[in-house]
Amino acid sequence: MARYGSMIPEGTCDQLFKECEALRDVQNSMTELFKSRGFNEVITPSLEFYDVFNGKASAMPQEMMYKLIDSKGRILVVRPDNTMPVVRVASTKLKGFQPPLRLYYNQNVFRISPSLSGRRDEVPQCGIELLGISGIKADLEVIATAIDALKSVTDDFRFEIGHVGFFKTLIDELPCSTEEKEQIRKYIELKNYAALTEILTDSAKSSAASRALIELPRLFGGAEVFKKALEIAPNDEAVETINYLRSIYDVLCNMGLKKNIMIDLGLVQQIDYYNGVAFRGYMQGSGEYVLSGGRYDGLSEGFGVEMAATGFAVNSEAVARNANIIQKSNRPDVLVYYELGGAKAAFEHMETLTSAGHVCEMSDFSTLEETKEYARVKGIGCVDIVSDDSIVKAIIN
């Protein structure tokens, strides 16, 4: 066998038995929720042109993408993100549809994760995109659906909400290069206070905006965050974003979600297409977020269409891993044995059993003795011996 013939690539995994069932249960739960809210499914190709993810608004670091060349020499990528392909579909094939468009997906993304990070390169995602409408009601619909998606699998979750517009208002006031702005974003995202302070205390950058950026990772908590943010907001645009976020927070609290909601103005999202409200969801037992989303108006401009948009994606595999979903046993209740002449009766008997809710397995062994021994090893308590005119039950001890 070849050197790697019995191995799988780094960042991937095999999922077996109960893991598969838990994943499917999560996916089914969430897609049923999405359908009940009026969302329609789309499935996009696993392969997309590199250009789809390389536009100004949608730029994704190329080192995160798996690339290959097609027969015409064009660069393709294995789908690293679900939002961009869905926006592509909405901007082209669904261009004439009456907005808002409510779309959902249930498909994998493929991203190259840093070595030794413990993250998967292949990630099953469920998510929605609400396209063609802006405003607080649209943001609330998506946020409420995201919260309900987590509530469908666990009662123990935390939801963090921020506004990328606050960060962008501050960073746009600094005399920084694009590379420096991305570095500042990274330090805020990682809550690296020391590095953030060092880069922003440069005399050339010293301003009300830079001082506010230094405080950004610390603006985390409950309603008290809004007061602190307004105190350091350097302009009216920054104040407006905080007041908008406060309006959303107040509605969610009135919906009885206060204990699950935290404000995090350091939530600035590593993918640059977000420009409004942003949020993440966490579950007990998971060190990293399992849900991420927000508003991304302007992303469709790369396809020649102006379209407001917001949505979220759930890492369904991470949710399944941490939800402690109780699965019913797949151990067969009955093992059915038959001689070849009784095949018709045996399969009819199996259908009767499974229709009644039993887990039933057919014996593929040649003899009844082998069948009974197999039942003992597997812990199957009953063997039904089927012939054309009778069914004899053998209890296995």
LUMVO-946085 format. One line per 3 residues: number of its first residue (from 1); their letters; for each residue x negated, y negated, z of N, C-alpha, C. Coordinates in pm, whole numbers. Example, Ala and Ser with C-alpha at 12.3 -4.5 7.8 and 13.67 -1.06 7.14 Angstrom:
1> as> -1319,569,780,-1230,450,780,-1320,330,780  -1285,225,708,-1367,106,714,-1290,-3,787
***
This chain:
1> mar> -84,119,0,0,0,0,-88,-124,0  -43,-231,-68,-118,-356,-73,-135,-412,68  -235,-499,80,-274,-552,211,-156,-612,289
4> ygs> -69,-687,219,41,-754,288,175,-683,265  169,-561,217,292,-491,181,385,-462,296  330,-451,417,415,-418,532,432,-538,625
7> mip> 396,-658,578,406,-778,661,506,-876,600  543,-977,678,627,-1086,626,549,-1216,642  577,-1316,560,502,-1443,567,522,-1515,700
10> egt> 423,-1594,738,435,-1677,858,555,-1770,844  624,-1790,955,740,-1879,953,869,-1811,913  865,-1679,889,986,-1605,855,1008,-1494,958
13> cdq> 1122,-1431,953,1150,-1322,1047,1252,-1227,986  1248,-1103,1032,1354,-1007,1004,1456,-1017,1116  1583,-1011,1081,1688,-1011,1183,1762,-879,1175
16> lfk> 1787,-819,1290,1843,-686,1296,1969,-681,1381  2066,-600,1336,2178,-555,1414,2251,-670,1486  2235,-679,1620,2308,-778,1698,2271,-920,1660
19> ece> 2145,-941,1620,2105,-1075,1575,2185,-1116,1451  2204,-1022,1361,2282,-1050,1240,2427,-1080,1277  2483,-1001,1367,2622,-1022,1406,2641,-1157,1474
22> alr> 2547,-1192,1563,2556,-1321,1633,2548,-1436,1534  2458,-1426,1437,2444,-1530,1336,2573,-1543,1255  2628,-1431,1210,2751,-1437,1131,2867,-1493,1213
25> dvq> 2873,-1459,1342,2979,-1512,1426,2971,-1664,1437  2848,-1715,1455,2829,-1861,1461,2869,-1925,1329  2820,-1869,1220,2852,-1926,1088,3002,-1923,1061
28> nsm> 3067,-1813,1095,3211,-1803,1072,3288,-1902,1158  3245,-1916,1284,3311,-2009,1375,3303,-2152,1322  3185,-2189,1276,3165,-2327,1231,3231,-2353,1096
31> tel> 3221,-2259,1004,3285,-2283,874,3437,-2285,885  3493,-2206,977,3637,-2212,999,3676,-2348,1055  3592,-2402,1145,3617,-2537,1198,3615,-2640,1085
34> fks> 3513,-2631,1000,3501,-2728,890,3622,-2720,797  3664,-2599,764,3779,-2583,675,3906,-2639,739  3918,-2621,870,4038,-2671,939,4043,-2823,942
37> rgf> 3928,-2889,920,3923,-3036,917,3929,-3091,774  3957,-3005,676,3974,-3052,540,3849,-3056,456  3741,-2989,501,3616,-2987,425,3617,-2867,329
40> nev> 3557,-2887,212,3551,-2783,109,3407,-2739,87  3387,-2610,62,3251,-2555,53,3186,-2582,-82  3058,-2610,-77,2974,-2614,-197,2853,-2525,-172
43> itp> 2805,-2462,-279,2683,-2382,-274,2591,-2438,-381  2471,-2476,-341,2375,-2535,-436,2262,-2435,-461  2187,-2452,-571,2080,-2356,-603,1969,-2355,-498
46> sle> 1909,-2241,-480,1792,-2232,-391,1673,-2307,-450  1669,-2319,-582,1563,-2392,-651,1617,-2526,-702  1544,-2633,-674,1580,-2766,-723,1455,-2829,-784
49> fyd> 1476,-2930,-868,1361,-3004,-919,1299,-3087,-807  1169,-3094,-808,1093,-3170,-709,1142,-3315,-702  1182,-3371,-816,1224,-3511,-821,1345,-3540,-732
52> vfn> 1428,-3439,-708,1546,-3459,-624,1506,-3507,-485  1392,-3460,-436,1347,-3490,-300,1232,-3590,-296  1204,-3653,-408,1088,-3742,-415,1127,-3886,-450
55> gka> 1255,-3920,-440,1297,-4057,-466,1261,-4148,-351  1274,-4278,-374,1237,-4377,-272,1316,-4359,-144  1448,-4340,-158,1533,-4328,-39,1528,-4190,21
58> sam> 1494,-4090,-60,1504,-3951,-15,1370,-3885,7  1263,-3964,6,1129,-3905,8,1111,-3812,128  1070,-3692,99,1036,-3594,202,889,-3561,184
61> pqe> 812,-3554,292,669,-3524,277,647,-3401,192  565,-3415,86,549,-3303,-7,484,-3183,59  408,-3207,168,345,-3094,235,446,-3007,309
64> mmy> 571,-3053,320,675,-2973,384,745,-2880,286  720,-2898,155,799,-2827,54,723,-2712,-11  793,-2601,-31,741,-2491,-111,764,-2525,-258
67> kli> 657,-2523,-338,666,-2565,-478,627,-2450,-572  682,-2457,-692,644,-2363,-797,670,-2431,-932  624,-2369,-1037,635,-2425,-1172,727,-2338,-1254
70> dsk> 821,-2402,-1329,911,-2323,-1412,847,-2294,-1548  920,-2229,-1638,865,-2186,-1766,830,-2302,-1859  880,-2422,-1827,850,-2540,-1907,748,-2632,-1841
73> gri> 687,-2583,-1735,583,-2659,-1668,634,-2764,-1571  762,-2763,-1539,819,-2861,-1448,807,-2813,-1304  791,-2908,-1211,773,-2874,-1070,909,-2849,-1006
76> lvv> 924,-2734,-944,1043,-2699,-869,1007,-2687,-722  1108,-2697,-636,1088,-2670,-493,1197,-2574,-448  1163,-2493,-350,1265,-2412,-284,1336,-2504,-186
79> rpd> 1465,-2512,-194,1548,-2613,-126,1501,-2642,17  1441,-2763,42,1393,-2796,176,1496,-2869,261  1609,-2905,201,1707,-2988,270,1841,-2965,201
82> ntm> 1950,-2967,276,2081,-2946,216,2153,-3075,178  2121,-3184,247,2193,-3308,221,2170,-3360,79  2044,-3363,36,2016,-3417,-97,2085,-3339,-209
85> pvv> 2083,-3207,-211,2156,-3136,-317,2306,-3161,-314  2364,-3174,-192,2507,-3201,-183,2538,-3341,-237  2451,-3438,-207,2469,-3572,-261,2454,-3571,-413
88> rva> 2361,-3490,-463,2345,-3476,-608,2474,-3426,-672  2534,-3324,-612,2660,-3269,-664,2770,-3375,-660  2780,-3446,-546,2885,-3547,-531,2867,-3661,-630
91> stk> 2742,-3694,-661,2713,-3808,-750,2726,-3773,-897  2730,-3645,-928,2735,-3603,-1069,2864,-3526,-1098  2872,-3403,-1055,2988,-3319,-1087,3117,-3366,-1022
94> lkg> 3108,-3436,-907,3228,-3481,-836,3245,-3632,-845  3179,-3692,-940,3177,-3839,-951,3316,-3899,-964  3407,-3831,-1031,3540,-3886,-1054,3641,-3856,-945
97> fqp> 3602,-3782,-840,3696,-3744,-736,3728,-3863,-646  3851,-3863,-592,3894,-3970,-504,3821,-3958,-370  3746,-4061,-330,3682,-4055,-199,3785,-4080,-88
100> plr> 3757,-4034,34,3631,-3970,72,3625,-3823,33  3504,-3777,5,3479,-3636,-21,3437,-3570,110  3499,-3458,140,3462,-3381,259,3406,-3247,212
103> lyy> 3276,-3229,226,3208,-3110,177,3134,-3041,291  3128,-2907,284,3048,-2833,381,2966,-2727,310  2862,-2679,378,2774,-2577,321,2734,-2479,431
106> nqn> 2690,-2363,387,2638,-2259,476,2528,-2187,399  2407,-2240,404,2298,-2186,324,2164,-2224,387  2059,-2155,346,1927,-2172,409,1850,-2288,348
109> vfr> 1760,-2344,430,1660,-2439,380,1522,-2380,409  1423,-2427,334,1287,-2374,343,1189,-2490,357  1124,-2497,472,1029,-2605,498,902,-2546,557
112> isp> 789,-2601,517,661,-2555,572,639,-2623,706  637,-2544,811,617,-2597,946,469,-2596,982  427,-2685,1071,286,-2686,1115,246,-2550,1173
115> sls> 122,-2511,1150,73,-2384,1204,86,-2381,1355  123,-2266,1407,133,-2241,1550,242,-2324,1617  332,-2383,1541,439,-2464,1600,552,-2378,1655
118> grr> 557,-2251,1611,665,-2163,1653,795,-2185,1578  796,-2277,1481,917,-2305,1406,928,-2214,1284  1051,-2190,1244,1076,-2107,1127,1065,-2191,1000
121> dev> 1012,-2132,895,1010,-2199,765,1140,-2178,689  1209,-2070,719,1340,-2044,658,1446,-2058,765  1537,-2154,746,1633,-2189,850,1776,-2182,795
124> pqc> 1862,-2096,849,2002,-2096,809,2071,-2220,865  2141,-2292,780,2210,-2414,824,2358,-2410,785  2441,-2460,876,2579,-2494,846,2592,-2645,865
127> gie> 2667,-2711,778,2680,-2854,797,2788,-2914,711  2814,-3042,736,2914,-3116,658,2856,-3247,608  2915,-3298,501,2884,-3431,452,3017,-3501,423
130> llg> 3035,-3620,480,3152,-3703,456,3107,-3819,368  3152,-3820,244,3096,-3908,142,3199,-4005,87  3154,-4129,61,3239,-4226,-4,3315,-4316,90
133> isg> 3285,-4312,220,3356,-4398,314,3262,-4437,428  3272,-4561,473,3189,-4610,583,3279,-4653,698  3221,-4710,801,3299,-4761,912,3298,-4669,1033
136> ika> 3348,-4722,1143,3339,-4652,1271,3424,-4525,1273  3538,-4524,1204,3621,-4403,1205,3551,-4286,1136  3480,-4314,1027,3406,-4208,959,3295,-4155,1047
139> dle> 3222,-4246,1113,3115,-4202,1204,3172,-4119,1318  3286,-4163,1373,3347,-4089,1483,3396,-3951,1439  3450,-3941,1318,3496,-3811,1269,3381,-3711,1262
142> via> 3269,-3755,1207,3155,-3664,1192,3095,-3629,1328  3082,-3727,1416,3027,-3700,1549,3119,-3606,1626  3248,-3631,1622,3343,-3543,1693,3340,-3402,1637
145> tai> 3327,-3388,1505,3319,-3256,1444,3190,-3185,1486  3081,-3261,1494,2954,-3203,1539,2965,-3153,1683  3027,-3233,1769,3046,-3191,1908,3134,-3068,1915
148> dal> 3242,-3065,1837,3331,-2949,1837,3261,-2825,1782  3166,-2844,1689,3090,-2730,1637,3010,-2665,1749  2949,-2745,1835,2876,-2689,1948,2972,-2631,2052
151> ksv> 3083,-2699,2075,3181,-2651,2173,3241,-2518,2130  3239,-2488,2001,3296,-2362,1954,3211,-2242,1994  3087,-2266,2036,2999,-2155,2073,2943,-2166,2214
154> tdd> 2955,-2283,2279,2901,-2298,2414,2966,-2416,2484  2973,-2409,2618,3018,-2522,2698,2901,-2602,2753  2782,-2547,2740,2663,-2607,2800,2578,-2671,2692
157> frf> 2606,-2796,2658,2532,-2864,2553,2513,-3012,2590  2419,-3074,2523,2392,-3217,2541,2386,-3283,2405  2440,-3403,2396,2446,-3474,2269,2380,-3610,2287
160> eig> 2282,-3639,2201,2211,-3767,2207,2248,-3851,2084  2278,-3978,2108,2320,-4068,2001,2232,-4193,2002  2189,-4235,1885,2113,-4358,1869,2156,-4432,1744
163> hvg> 2079,-4532,1706,2109,-4609,1585,1977,-4644,1518  1950,-4583,1404,1825,-4605,1332,1813,-4751,1288  1927,-4817,1270,1925,-4957,1229,1853,-5046,1328
166> ffk> 1859,-5014,1456,1789,-5094,1557,1639,-5086,1535  1587,-4965,1515,1445,-4947,1487,1405,-5018,1357  1485,-5002,1253,1448,-5061,1124,1448,-5213,1130
169> tli> 1540,-5270,1206,1542,-5416,1223,1414,-5465,1289  1366,-5390,1387,1244,-5429,1457,1121,-5409,1371  1110,-5292,1307,989,-5260,1232,973,-5350,1110
172> del> 1085,-5397,1053,1078,-5482,935,1019,-5620,967  1015,-5656,1094,959,-5785,1132,808,-5781,1152  750,-5661,1146,606,-5649,1171,528,-5653,1040
175> pcs> 409,-5713,1043,320,-5713,924,244,-5582,914  316,-5477,879,259,-5342,876,265,-5284,736  170,-5196,707,177,-5116,585,278,-5005,603
178> tee> 316,-4943,493,410,-4831,498,354,-4719,585  224,-4694,574,160,-4589,653,166,-4621,802  142,-4747,838,148,-4786,979,290,-4775,1034
181> keq> 388,-4814,953,527,-4803,997,565,-4658,1025  519,-4567,939,549,-4426,958,479,-4373,1083  359,-4423,1110,287,-4382,1230,361,-4430,1355
184> irk> 411,-4552,1352,488,-4606,1465,615,-4524,1485  682,-4492,1375,801,-4407,1383,769,-4274,1452  659,-4214,1411,620,-4084,1466,594,-4093,1615
187> yie> 524,-4198,1659,494,-4213,1801,622,-4233,1882  718,-4309,1826,845,-4328,1896,921,-4197,1905  926,-4124,1795,996,-3996,1790,939,-3898,1893
190> lkn> 806,-3897,1905,739,-3806,1999,731,-3861,2140  777,-3986,2158,767,-4055,2287,623,-4059,2337  534,-4089,2245,391,-4101,2277,364,-4246,2315
193> yaa> 387,-4278,2443,380,-4417,2489,241,-4477,2471  139,-4399,2503,2,-4452,2498,-37,-4492,2356  -14,-4401,2260,-50,-4430,2122,35,-4544,2066
196> lte> 163,-4547,2102,251,-4653,2055,207,-4789,2107  172,-4795,2235,126,-4920,2294,-2,-4968,2228  -92,-4874,2202,-221,-4911,2141,-202,-4971,2002
199> ilt> -118,-4911,1920,-102,-4959,1783,-24,-5090,1776  62,-5115,1878,147,-5233,1875,94,-5351,1955  -15,-5333,2029,-72,-5445,2105,-181,-5516,2026
202> dsa> -201,-5475,1901,-289,-5549,1811,-238,-5693,1801  -327,-5790,1813,-287,-5931,1816,-207,-5971,1694  -237,-5910,1579,-166,-5945,1456,-21,-5901,1459
205> kss> 9,-5803,1544,145,-5749,1549,222,-5799,1671  156,-5872,1759,219,-5914,1882,337,-6008,1854  456,-5965,1894,577,-6042,1872,688,-5983,1958
208> aas> 805,-6047,1955,919,-5993,2028,958,-5856,1974  945,-5839,1841,979,-5710,1781,884,-5600,1825  754,-5630,1830,657,-5529,1871,677,-5491,2017
211> ral> 708,-5590,2101,733,-5560,2243,858,-5476,2259  959,-5501,2176,1080,-5420,2181,1052,-5277,2135  969,-5260,2033,935,-5126,1985,862,-5045,2090
214> iel> 776,-5112,2167,705,-5042,2275,804,-4986,2377  915,-5058,2398,1014,-5014,2496,1110,-4908,2441  1112,-4893,2310,1214,-4810,2246,1221,-4667,2300
217> prl> 1108,-4596,2318,1118,-4458,2368,1174,-4448,2509  1171,-4559,2584,1221,-4559,2721,1370,-4591,2729  1429,-4629,2617,1571,-4665,2616,1655,-4539,2598
220> fgg> 1663,-4465,2705,1727,-4334,2706,1809,-4320,2834  1934,-4280,2820,2018,-4262,2938,2164,-4286,2909  2232,-4348,3007,2375,-4375,2993,2403,-4517,2948
223> aev> 2515,-4572,2993,2559,-4704,2948,2461,-4814,2982  2376,-4792,3084,2279,-4895,3122,2180,-4926,3010  2163,-4834,2916,2070,-4854,2805,2111,-4974,2720
226> fkk> 2241,-4995,2705,2287,-5105,2620,2244,-5240,2675  2253,-5257,2805,2212,-5383,2866,2064,-5409,2843  1981,-5306,2862,1837,-5321,2841,1806,-5353,2696
229> ale> 1878,-5286,2604,1852,-5307,2461,1888,-5449,2419  1999,-5501,2470,2039,-5637,2435,1941,-5740,2489  1878,-5709,2601,1780,-5802,2660,1656,-5817,2574
232> iap> 1620,-5710,2500,1497,-5715,2420,1524,-5732,2271  1652,-5732,2231,1685,-5746,2089,1636,-5881,2038  1554,-5885,1932,1493,-6010,1888,1579,-6092,1792
235> nde> 1688,-6036,1741,1768,-6110,1644,1913,-6059,1644  1998,-6131,1571,2141,-6099,1568,2168,-5962,1508  2089,-5922,1408,2109,-5792,1344,2086,-5678,1444
238> ave> 1985,-5692,1527,1958,-5591,1630,2072,-5586,1731  2124,-5703,1769,2236,-5708,1862,2359,-5639,1803  2381,-5662,1674,2497,-5602,1607,2491,-5449,1610
241> tin> 2373,-5392,1587,2362,-5245,1589,2391,-5190,1728  2345,-5261,1832,2370,-5214,1969,2519,-5222,2001  2585,-5329,1963,2728,-5342,1989,2808,-5235,1915
244> ylr> 2765,-5203,1793,2833,-5098,1717,2819,-4962,1786  2697,-4931,1830,2673,-4805,1900,2752,-4799,2030  2763,-4913,2098,2840,-4918,2223,2987,-4886,2197
247> siy> 3039,-4934,2084,3179,-4907,2050,3203,-4757,2032  3109,-4689,1964,3120,-4545,1945,3111,-4472,2079  3016,-4514,2161,2997,-4451,2293,3123,-4463,2378
250> dvl> 3185,-4581,2377,3305,-4602,2458,3419,-4512,2413  3436,-4494,2281,3542,-4407,2231,3516,-4262,2273  3391,-4218,2261,3358,-4080,2300,3380,-4058,2449
253> cnm> 3349,-4158,2531,3375,-4147,2675,3525,-4137,2701  3604,-4215,2628,3750,-4209,2644,3805,-4074,2601  3730,-4002,2517,3771,-3868,2474,3730,-3761,2575
256> glk> 3671,-3802,2687,3633,-3709,2792,3497,-3645,2773  3409,-3708,2693,3280,-3648,2660,3163,-3714,2730  3190,-3800,2827,3083,-3878,2890,2973,-3789,2948
259> kni> 3009,-3678,3009,2909,-3593,3074,2817,-3524,2974  2859,-3517,2848,2777,-3452,2746,2695,-3549,2662  2720,-3680,2675,2662,-3778,2585,2550,-3857,2652
262> mid> 2439,-3872,2581,2329,-3958,2622,2297,-4055,2509  2253,-4175,2545,2207,-4272,2446,2056,-4261,2436  2003,-4257,2313,1859,-4251,2291,1824,-4341,2172
265> lgl> 1776,-4462,2202,1738,-4553,2096,1601,-4520,2039  1533,-4422,2097,1409,-4371,2040,1434,-4261,1940  1560,-4234,1911,1595,-4131,1812,1591,-4200,1675
268> vqq> 1476,-4189,1607,1456,-4263,1483,1446,-4172,1361  1461,-4041,1379,1468,-3943,1271,1346,-3947,1177  1281,-3834,1165,1161,-3826,1081,1194,-3834,932
271> idy> 1310,-3788,890,1349,-3800,749,1402,-3942,729  1348,-4012,632,1364,-4156,623,1499,-4201,567  1584,-4108,521,1705,-4157,456,1813,-4204,552
274> yng> 1802,-4178,681,1902,-4226,776,1889,-4376,795  2003,-4445,804,1997,-4590,820,2101,-4644,917  2173,-4557,984,2276,-4603,1077,2276,-4519,1203
277> vaf> 2395,-4484,1250,2407,-4400,1368,2339,-4266,1342  2263,-4219,1439,2195,-4089,1429,2221,-4012,1557  2220,-3880,1549,2251,-3800,1668,2186,-3663,1659
280> rgy> 2171,-3603,1775,2118,-3466,1787,2192,-3392,1896  2201,-3260,1879,2266,-3176,1978,2171,-3071,2031  2179,-3047,2161,2093,-2951,2229,2179,-2851,2305
283> mqg> 2129,-2729,2318,2195,-2626,2396,2106,-2583,2511  2168,-2537,2619,2093,-2482,2730,2009,-2364,2682  1880,-2364,2715,1791,-2256,2675,1713,-2285,2549
286> sge> 1748,-2394,2479,1677,-2429,2357,1592,-2553,2383  1461,-2541,2361,1372,-2655,2383,1383,-2762,2279  1431,-2726,2159,1445,-2822,2050,1591,-2836,2013
289> yvl> 1621,-2945,1942,1759,-2968,1903,1805,-2861,1805  1934,-2829,1810,1994,-2729,1721,2088,-2794,1620  2110,-2924,1634,2199,-2998,1545,2142,-3137,1524
292> sgg> 2149,-3186,1403,2095,-3318,1373,2175,-3382,1261  2197,-3513,1271,2270,-3580,1165,2274,-3730,1182  2354,-3795,1098,2367,-3939,1105,2414,-3998,973
295> ryd> 2414,-4131,969,2458,-4203,848,2340,-4228,756  2366,-4210,624,2258,-4226,526,2308,-4296,400  2374,-4411,420,2418,-4490,305,2298,-4524,216
298> gls> 2318,-4518,87,2211,-4554,-7,2137,-4436,-65  2157,-4318,-7,2084,-4202,-56,2124,-4165,-199  2248,-4193,-234,2298,-4157,-368,2247,-4251,-478
301> egf> 2181,-4360,-441,2134,-4455,-542,2036,-4391,-640  1964,-4290,-595,1872,-4219,-684,1944,-4149,-798  2074,-4128,-784,2154,-4065,-889,2241,-4169,-961
304> gve> 2212,-4296,-939,2283,-4402,-1008,2421,-4433,-954  2447,-4394,-829,2579,-4414,-768,2560,-4476,-630  2646,-4572,-597,2647,-4626,-462,2758,-4556,-384
307> maa> 2719,-4494,-272,2817,-4414,-199,2778,-4408,-51  2865,-4457,34,2843,-4443,178,2850,-4296,215  2775,-4256,317,2772,-4113,351,2724,-4092,494
310> tgf> 2775,-3987,554,2730,-3944,686,2754,-3794,698  2679,-3728,785,2695,-3583,799,2601,-3527,903  2600,-3395,914,2509,-3329,1007,2483,-3186,961
313> avn> 2377,-3128,1015,2341,-2989,990,2316,-2918,1123  2358,-2793,1130,2337,-2709,1247,2240,-2597,1212  2139,-2578,1294,2052,-2462,1281,2127,-2342,1339
316> sea> 2201,-2272,1255,2291,-2168,1303,2216,-2051,1366  2093,-2025,1320,2015,-1916,1380,1975,-1952,1523  1933,-2078,1546,1896,-2122,1681,2017,-2122,1773
319> var> 2133,-2162,1721,2255,-2158,1801,2288,-2015,1840  2281,-1923,1744,2312,-1783,1772,2216,-1725,1875  2091,-1767,1869,1990,-1716,1961,2014,-1761,2103
322> nan> 2075,-1878,2121,2090,-1937,2255,2232,-1937,2308  2328,-1889,2228,2468,-1899,2268,2513,-1784,2358  2432,-1680,2371,2469,-1563,2452,2605,-1507,2410
325> iiq> 2622,-1496,2279,2749,-1445,2226,2763,-1297,2261  2877,-1262,2319,2901,-1122,2356,2953,-1048,2234  2878,-949,2193,2916,-872,2075,2978,-739,2118
328> ksn> 3080,-697,2044,3135,-565,2071,3034,-459,2023  3039,-345,2088,2945,-239,2054,2975,-183,1915  2868,-152,1843,2884,-88,1713,2868,63,1722
331> rpd> 2853,113,1842,2840,258,1857,2969,323,1813  2962,421,1725,3085,485,1676,3164,551,1788  3297,539,1779,3384,612,1872,3398,758,1829
334> vlv> 3391,778,1697,3417,911,1641,3318,939,1529  3270,1064,1525,3189,1112,1414,3274,1215,1339  3291,1194,1208,3378,1282,1130,3294,1381,1051
337> yye> 3322,1510,1074,3253,1618,1002,3352,1690,911  3306,1730,792,3392,1801,699,3308,1890,608  3370,1995,560,3313,2074,452,3347,2005,320
340> lgg> 3271,2030,215,3290,1957,90,3433,1967,36  3493,2079,57,3631,2095,8,3730,2005,79  3694,1956,196,3787,1872,273,3751,1725,268
343> aka> 3675,1683,168,3629,1544,161,3746,1445,155  3847,1477,73,3959,1385,59,4028,1363,193  4056,1470,263,4122,1460,393,4034,1386,494
346> afe> 3902,1410,487,3810,1346,583,3806,1196,564  3798,1149,439,3792,1004,416,3925,937,445  4035,1008,421,4165,955,460,4176,943,612
349> hme> 4122,1041,684,4122,1038,830,4036,922,880  3920,899,816,3834,788,854,3907,655,836  3980,641,726,4054,516,701,4162,495,806
352> tlt> 4227,603,849,4328,593,955,4265,544,1085  4148,599,1118,4080,561,1241,4035,415,1238  3972,373,1129,3921,237,1121,4035,136,1116
355> sag> 4148,172,1054,4264,83,1051,4321,61,1191  4300,159,1278,4348,149,1416,4246,78,1506  4134,31,1447,4037,-45,1524,3921,35,1578
358> hvc> 3911,162,1543,3800,245,1590,3677,226,1501  3560,242,1561,3436,247,1484,3413,393,1450  3401,422,1321,3398,561,1275,3278,580,1184
361> ems> 3206,691,1204,3091,723,1120,3111,860,1058  3073,871,931,3083,1000,864,2955,1080,887  2970,1209,911,2855,1296,924,2807,1338,787
364> dfs> 2679,1317,761,2619,1358,634,2537,1486,649  2550,1551,765,2474,1674,789,2548,1794,729  2470,1895,698,2526,2013,631,2602,2102,727
367> tle> 2564,2105,854,2625,2199,948,2688,2124,1064  2784,2191,1129,2850,2135,1246,2752,2125,1362  2659,2221,1373,2562,2218,1482,2473,2093,1474
370> etk> 2426,2061,1352,2344,1940,1334,2426,1814,1366  2553,1817,1329,2641,1702,1355,2657,1680,1504  2682,1788,1580,2699,1775,1724,2571,1728,1792
373> eya> 2456,1778,1747,2329,1736,1806,2305,1586,1780  2336,1542,1659,2323,1401,1625,2413,1317,1716  2538,1362,1739,2632,1290,1825,2577,1279,1967
376> rvk> 2513,1385,2017,2456,1380,2152,2344,1276,2159  2257,1277,2058,2144,1183,2057,2194,1038,2050  2297,1012,1969,2347,876,1949,2448,833,2055
379> gig> 2488,925,2140,2586,891,2243,2729,879,2191  2760,949,2084,2896,948,2028,2977,1056,2098  3089,1016,2157,3160,1108,2247,3252,1207,2181
382> cvd> 3281,1189,2052,3380,1278,1990,3343,1306,1845  3357,1432,1805,3340,1473,1667,3474,1527,1617  3528,1466,1510,3650,1518,1449,3610,1609,1333
385> ivs> 3653,1734,1341,3622,1832,1237,3744,1841,1146  3728,1792,1022,3842,1777,932,3836,1880,820  3951,1944,798,3968,2030,680,4096,1987,610
388> dds> 4131,2055,501,4250,2015,426,4378,2021,510  4384,2112,604,4511,2132,675,4501,2110,825  4385,2063,879,4377,2046,1022,4267,1947,1061
391> ivk> 4282,1895,1183,4178,1810,1244,4155,1864,1385  4032,1907,1411,3996,1960,1540,3900,1862,1607  3931,1822,1731,3844,1729,1803,3749,1807,1893
394> aii> 3621,1774,1884,3520,1834,1971,3463,1724,2060  3476,1736,2191,3424,1637,2284,3277,1669,2310  3192,1567,2296,3048,1585,2313,3006,1534,2449
397> n> 2942,1620,2528,2897,1582,2661,2754,1527,2656
***
